[in-house]
């Protein structure tokens, strides 16, 4: 999903057969008596500062539960998770930044069904927003729960806006383009400041290519039968042509040079250094800015939308970290107790949200008095809960469909696609074949 900038370009090479080979585990819900504390391990993707914050949340749980000793392992990706499950020796709890892969985890049984646990402990799913409920299940099987969430909005540099005479953030694509041109600074062909970088594959906002723009254009991926319809909707071709003209305004090669050696998750981030005036990014950038460039004067707003769909303003692309119990785990009951705490306890969610500035993933935690107020972060809570916000479709192929889309859009912006409509039809066929081979998918 978000921290792993290139993750949508890689497809998990796992399937039902491989997952079915993992060791069986009990699905009995409820606590079990133990003579000594059970040692359980949880794998997470966070690292460095964010991992430290997560360990702080878990240490509170550990201190209150003498029946367990929890070990946290960070910097985990989906490949490590699937390999551990296939080997029959997984950790007790796993989490993933790639919510699109829930189709694989649920569809193959790699992560166990949480329904018995939810039912026994009377956990109401109504506490989770609709979108997060969608990306934590596949075809009715709920093998995951949301652990904080991400939404994408617009970051803008207030100092650069003032110098350019721009008084408010753009609300439509045409305004975004006009403002970007005013904000861009060049020295010949060299780009000194970019108003807005539309490059597919650049930083988290565009790493998922055009899929992060779906809620901004009323874009649909699949029809009611799970068939890809990218070529049948004018919204997608319109977006692609708009983006390509945006790239051409800067010059493809100029943008490539401008983006070189500008790591997204470090103090060299181009927006943080004042080299990009407007940026699509997730809510976590608030925490990075505070830690790395607290001097930067900036604000946040929802992303601009297609001029033909002005009513969508306020919505955005959303997803989030998913957490579950892998097949083959040794301490299922204790694992469930930890999962339940991390995903439903208001204090735990508020503390973790304050630490890494991800969106609280339950309705009540989003209103918690423990949340540290920050209007720039509050923007993303509103986006996450907007009724028009969307996530990518969950399919049995996991993020493989997104990989196909990424490959296509990167090729298109480089000027290597001659007939857009024909190429989109081919892309639809490729996605349909991939979904059929993996076992299907579903809207949106």
Secondary structure, 3 states (H helix, E strand, C coil): CCCCCCHHHCCCCCCHHHHHCCCCCCCCCCCCCCCCCEEEEEECCCCHHHHHHHHHHHHHHHHHCCCEEEEEECCCCHHHHHHHHHHCCCCCEEEECCHHHHHHHHHCCCECCCHHHHHHCCCCHHHCCHHHHHCCCECCECCCEEEEEEEEEEEEEHHHHHHHCCCCCCCEHHHHHHHHHHHCEEECCEEEEEEECCCCCCHHHHHCHHHHHHHHHCCCCECCCCCECHHHCHHHHHHHHHHHHHHHHHCHHHHHHHHCCCCCCCCCCCCCCCCEEEEEEECCHHHHHHHHCCCCCEEEECCCECHHHHHHCCCCEEEEEEEECECCCCCHHHHHHHHHHHHHCHHHHHHHHHHHCCECCCCCHHHCCCCCCCHHHHHHHHHHHCCCCECCCCECCCCHHHHHHHHHHHHHHCCCCCCHHHHHHHHHHHHHHHHHHHCCECCC
